[in-house]
Amino acid sequence: MQTVSKDKPFYFITSVTHQRLAVFRKDEFKKIMAEALDEARRSAEFLIFAYAIMHEHFHIITDSKLSV
């Protein structure tokens, strides 16, 4: 289990589409977004603890690679 501390915080990120256009209304577009998040996670080597994709925005809870 991951521990949250000042040296290793978690981040809650929200991103909204331009003019709140409902681009994620169809499951095929949600799947593309989920695959893009997975690719970003693997290539940048960060963790994604949870994510939610809504019609016009998404949320991610992720870790940090903060080094002191």
C-alpha positions as CSV (number, residue, x, y, z in Angstrom):
1,M,0.0,0.0,0.0
2,Q,1.2,3.5,-0.8
3,T,1.8,6.0,1.9
4,V,1.0,9.7,1.5
5,S,3.6,12.1,2.9
6,K,5.1,15.5,2.2
7,D,7.8,13.8,0.3
8,K,5.5,11.5,-1.7
9,P,2.1,13.2,-2.2
10,F,-0.8,12.0,-4.3
11,Y,-2.3,14.3,-6.9
12,F,-6.0,14.6,-7.9
13,I,-6.1,16.0,-11.4
14,T,-9.2,17.1,-13.3
15,S,-9.2,18.0,-17.0
16,V,-12.2,19.5,-18.9
17,T,-12.7,19.4,-22.7
18,H,-12.7,22.6,-24.7
19,Q,-16.1,24.3,-24.2
20,R,-17.2,21.2,-22.3
21,L,-17.8,19.3,-25.5
22,A,-19.1,15.8,-24.6
23,V,-16.3,14.0,-26.5
24,F,-16.4,11.0,-24.1
25,R,-20.1,10.3,-24.5
26,K,-19.4,7.1,-26.6
27,D,-17.7,4.1,-25.0
28,E,-15.2,3.9,-27.9
29,F,-13.9,7.3,-27.0
30,K,-13.7,6.5,-23.3
31,K,-11.7,3.4,-24.3
32,I,-9.3,5.5,-26.4
33,M,-8.8,7.8,-23.4
34,A,-8.2,4.9,-21.0
35,E,-5.6,3.5,-23.4
36,A,-3.9,6.9,-23.6
37,L,-3.8,7.2,-19.8
38,D,-2.3,3.7,-19.7
39,E,0.4,4.5,-22.3
40,A,1.3,7.7,-20.5
41,R,1.5,5.8,-17.2
42,R,3.8,3.1,-18.7
43,S,6.1,5.5,-20.6
44,A,6.4,8.1,-17.8
45,E,6.5,5.3,-15.1
46,F,4.0,6.8,-12.7
47,L,1.1,5.2,-10.9
48,I,-2.6,5.7,-11.5
49,F,-4.6,4.7,-8.4
50,A,-8.0,5.6,-9.9
51,Y,-9.6,7.5,-12.7
52,A,-13.0,8.5,-13.9
53,I,-14.0,9.5,-17.4
54,M,-17.2,11.5,-17.7
55,H,-18.8,12.9,-20.8
56,E,-16.8,16.2,-20.9
57,H,-14.1,15.8,-18.3
58,F,-12.0,13.2,-16.4
59,H,-10.3,12.8,-13.0
60,I,-7.1,11.0,-12.1
61,I,-5.5,10.2,-8.8
62,T,-1.8,9.6,-9.3
63,D,1.5,9.5,-7.4
64,S,4.5,11.8,-7.5
65,K,8.1,11.1,-8.3
66,L,9.2,14.0,-6.1
67,S,12.8,13.5,-5.0
68,V,14.3,15.6,-2.2
